[in-house]
């Protein structure tokens, strides 16, 4: 029987996760951080598109009036 570590994942993870003792936790941390980083990039891209669209709509609205 292999030993397992129990990790509290907080509210976002809905409880705890059990990992084998020989699990590479550094690799798991890097993967988790890369997910958060990519979500941040997606959020920034969406923000830029929203701001650009708003600017274009306001620009054409002013020209049409």
Rosetta constraint file for C-alpha pairs under 8 A:
AtomPair CA 2 CA 20 HARMONIC 6.84 0.50
AtomPair CA 2 CA 21 HARMONIC 7.40 0.50
AtomPair CA 3 CA 20 HARMONIC 6.05 0.50
AtomPair CA 3 CA 21 HARMONIC 5.60 0.50
AtomPair CA 4 CA 18 HARMONIC 6.05 0.50
AtomPair CA 4 CA 19 HARMONIC 5.28 0.50
AtomPair CA 4 CA 20 HARMONIC 4.27 0.50
AtomPair CA 4 CA 21 HARMONIC 5.08 0.50
AtomPair CA 5 CA 18 HARMONIC 5.45 0.50
AtomPair CA 5 CA 19 HARMONIC 5.11 0.50
AtomPair CA 5 CA 20 HARMONIC 6.06 0.50
AtomPair CA 5 CA 21 HARMONIC 5.90 0.50
AtomPair CA 6 CA 16 HARMONIC 6.44 0.50
AtomPair CA 6 CA 17 HARMONIC 5.67 0.50
AtomPair CA 6 CA 18 HARMONIC 4.48 0.50
AtomPair CA 6 CA 19 HARMONIC 6.44 0.50
AtomPair CA 7 CA 16 HARMONIC 5.42 0.50
AtomPair CA 7 CA 17 HARMONIC 5.21 0.50
AtomPair CA 7 CA 18 HARMONIC 6.26 0.50
AtomPair CA 7 CA 19 HARMONIC 7.70 0.50
AtomPair CA 8 CA 15 HARMONIC 6.10 0.50
AtomPair CA 8 CA 16 HARMONIC 4.38 0.50
AtomPair CA 8 CA 17 HARMONIC 6.50 0.50
AtomPair CA 9 CA 13 HARMONIC 4.70 0.50
AtomPair CA 9 CA 14 HARMONIC 6.67 0.50
AtomPair CA 9 CA 15 HARMONIC 5.64 0.50
AtomPair CA 9 CA 16 HARMONIC 5.28 0.50
AtomPair CA 9 CA 17 HARMONIC 6.73 0.50
AtomPair CA 10 CA 14 HARMONIC 6.22 0.50
AtomPair CA 10 CA 15 HARMONIC 5.91 0.50
AtomPair CA 10 CA 16 HARMONIC 7.45 0.50
AtomPair CA 11 CA 15 HARMONIC 6.76 0.50
AtomPair CA 19 CA 23 HARMONIC 6.40 0.50
AtomPair CA 24 CA 28 HARMONIC 6.60 0.50
AtomPair CA 25 CA 29 HARMONIC 6.11 0.50
AtomPair CA 26 CA 30 HARMONIC 6.22 0.50
AtomPair CA 27 CA 31 HARMONIC 6.22 0.50
AtomPair CA 28 CA 32 HARMONIC 6.21 0.50
AtomPair CA 29 CA 33 HARMONIC 6.15 0.50
AtomPair CA 30 CA 34 HARMONIC 6.12 0.50
AtomPair CA 31 CA 35 HARMONIC 6.39 0.50
AtomPair CA 32 CA 36 HARMONIC 6.53 0.50
AtomPair CA 33 CA 37 HARMONIC 6.12 0.50
AtomPair CA 34 CA 38 HARMONIC 6.12 0.50
AtomPair CA 35 CA 39 HARMONIC 6.25 0.50
AtomPair CA 36 CA 40 HARMONIC 6.20 0.50
AtomPair CA 37 CA 41 HARMONIC 6.34 0.50
AtomPair CA 38 CA 42 HARMONIC 6.26 0.50
AtomPair CA 39 CA 43 HARMONIC 6.18 0.50
AtomPair CA 40 CA 44 HARMONIC 6.25 0.50
AtomPair CA 41 CA 45 HARMONIC 6.17 0.50
AtomPair CA 42 CA 46 HARMONIC 6.18 0.50
AtomPair CA 43 CA 47 HARMONIC 6.17 0.50
AtomPair CA 44 CA 48 HARMONIC 6.24 0.50
AtomPair CA 45 CA 49 HARMONIC 6.32 0.50
AtomPair CA 46 CA 50 HARMONIC 6.17 0.50
AtomPair CA 47 CA 51 HARMONIC 6.16 0.50
AtomPair CA 48 CA 52 HARMONIC 6.07 0.50
AtomPair CA 49 CA 53 HARMONIC 6.03 0.50
AtomPair CA 50 CA 54 HARMONIC 6.06 0.50
AtomPair CA 51 CA 55 HARMONIC 6.13 0.50
AtomPair CA 52 CA 56 HARMONIC 6.20 0.50
AtomPair CA 53 CA 57 HARMONIC 6.11 0.50
AtomPair CA 54 CA 58 HARMONIC 6.10 0.50
AtomPair CA 55 CA 59 HARMONIC 6.01 0.50
AtomPair CA 56 CA 60 HARMONIC 6.20 0.50
AtomPair CA 57 CA 61 HARMONIC 5.97 0.50
AtomPair CA 58 CA 62 HARMONIC 6.14 0.50
AtomPair CA 59 CA 63 HARMONIC 6.37 0.50
AtomPair CA 60 CA 64 HARMONIC 6.03 0.50
AtomPair CA 61 CA 65 HARMONIC 6.36 0.50
